[in-house]
Amino acid sequence: MNNSKALLHNRGICVVIPTYNNSGTIVDVVQRTLAQCDDVIVVCDGSTDATRQLLENMKDITLIAYEKNAGKGKALKLGFQKAREMGFAFAITLDADGQHFPEDIPCFLRANQRHPEAVIVGERKFPEDCERSSGSIFANAFSNFWFAVQTGRHLSDTQTGYRLYPLKRLSALSFLTSRYEAELELLVFASWAGVPLVSEPINVYYPPQHERVSHFRPKMDFARISVLNTILCLLAVVYGYPRCLIRFVLKALRTAYSLSFFLLAMAVVTPFIAIYMCVGKKTDRKRFNLHRIIQFMSRVVLKVHGIPGVRYSESNPQCETFQRPAVIISNHQSHLDLMPLLMQTPKIVVLTNKWVWNNPFYGYLIRCAEFMPVYQGIDKVMPHLRQLVEKGYSIAVYPEGTRSVDCSIGRFHQGAFNIAQSLGLDIIPIILYGAGKVLPKKGHSLNKGEIRIEIDPRITPQQLQTLGSTTREQASNMRQYYKRRYEEVEEEIIKR
């Protein structure tokens, strides 16, 4: 199994190919698809030529076949149902007439890795010498226009059959129609349900006029599409747009509630801490109590009611207690990243950047808690870090340095590994998932979702040496480790 095939299977992605009377192309399409993906479901929609016999003689596919032609919409629905029964989370659909290139399947895989919640829509790039009929060009423009009217969103190619669907996001959707126009209907309902729609450029083979096999009936099918668009426009007024408005209002209320919760907590806690720390000496006991307050607040926000619509989960198979000091590293996605770390143990200090150190809301709080600024260099804070470690504190570091826009794992800096080497500490890797989706780096509102962390086994100084003889090599190899583990966590979540 090549790497692309393994990734497709591990992420729960299969291919669904609906076919009707494509005996001249079906074998080639399926064989080329199998060269890209091991999990292929073919739905033979009542073919009257040799298509079914050809498919029955093929190995390594899952075949659904029935006698009476029911239409492409019905075939897709049955293919999706079978994919869900087989445990798949996503389905790539492509046509059986040879128009689509199965070799573009890795493009959909990469797009799914970037946008795991989205419907990926293949945007066909027609060659300049392509002999497209005026009817085909008009039909696509006509479909794009009405899709924009019904959803308020623009797609350049709403008639392409080459797509990737997140099956769990389509579980509540049903087809009004069972034939050709069902694909447009799927996009409209997905948009109304808040599913992201992402275009992905794909190649297309448009054969000469005399070689084309088409089951499109211009008069009848155009009439069906016109009736469907009329119904969808009416539904957009009474259902689609109101649903989008309700979702927008709920998102705004969820964000306002969480912001109010945070500001109220800061307004209550900060003065209390200021008085507590200023009266008498700033003893180690006082600072430890402050850390316990921070841990408690983090737990309240994540596990009680600080962020409505957000689930929190964690995995700690080694039962890590953080009793022995270590360098705790995590990938960095969002302003929410700190809370999962701070709730693990009160004996933790975080290396912060200049913006966080001088933050008007919680800057005083973290300075009292002895979080350390690193914008002036690790060497200047190293003596104080050594003292904190001697008191039993672990040091939390984000090796990426800056938050990721798209949740991908960025380049790791060497600071965390220098600290571990200088102080002789273990490294505890924590894999963070979901915080960047709930509150994206460039976003201003909170989304529903799940924040999950996985606490991996400690890496001792001796084991760290196996990752490289220099801190640069260790940082690079640890980044590869994080990329692999992040994919594993994501695959586990999207398959639920």
Disulfide bonds with the S-S distance in Angstrom:
none
